[in-house]
């Protein structure tokens, strides 16, 4: 799992799962899934239903 922090306060954290393979001195990661995540404001309904504000990346 790789994690990138939000670019600005209150922004999304990018979480990427993947399959890693080593080759010599290098490491390659093939992404298998990802999600943009941030804590939801308490009491606010969320589209994901997980209790936090999650969004699959687009693009």
C-alpha positions in Angstrom: 0.0 0.0 0.0 1.3 3.5 -1.0 -0.1 6.6 0.7 0.1 10.2 -0.6 -1.0 13.0 1.8 -3.5 15.7 0.9 -2.2 18.6 -1.1 -4.0 21.1 1.1 -5.7 21.0 4.5 -9.0 19.2 4.4 -8.0 17.6 1.0 -8.1 13.9 0.1 -5.4 11.3 0.9 -4.6 9.0 -2.0 -4.3 5.4 -1.0 -3.1 2.9 -3.7 -2.9 -0.9 -3.3 -0.7 -2.8 -5.6 1.4 -5.9 -6.4 5.1 -5.4 -5.9 7.9 -7.2 -7.7 11.7 -6.8 -7.2 14.2 -6.7 -10.0 17.8 -6.3 -9.2 18.1 -3.1 -7.2 14.7 -1.8 -8.2 11.1 -2.3 -7.2 8.1 -2.2 -9.4 4.5 -1.7 -8.2 1.5 -2.5 -10.4 -1.6 -0.7 -9.0 -4.6 -3.0 -8.2 -6.9 -0.4 -6.6 -7.1 3.1 -5.2 -9.2 5.4 -3.2 -9.3 9.1 -2.3 -10.0 9.3 1.4 -10.7 12.0 4.0 -12.5 12.0 7.3 -16.1 13.2 6.9 -17.6 15.9 9.0 -19.5 14.2 11.9 -23.2 13.8 11.2 -22.8 14.3 7.4 -24.1 11.5 5.2 -21.5 10.2 2.8 -21.8 8.7 -0.6 -19.5 5.8 0.2 -21.5 4.7 3.2 -18.3 4.0 5.1 -18.6 6.9 7.5 -15.8 8.8 5.8 -15.6 10.8 2.6 -14.1 8.3 0.1 -14.1 8.6 -3.7 -12.6 6.3 -6.3 -10.0 8.3 -8.4 -11.0 9.3 -11.9 -8.8 9.5 -14.9 
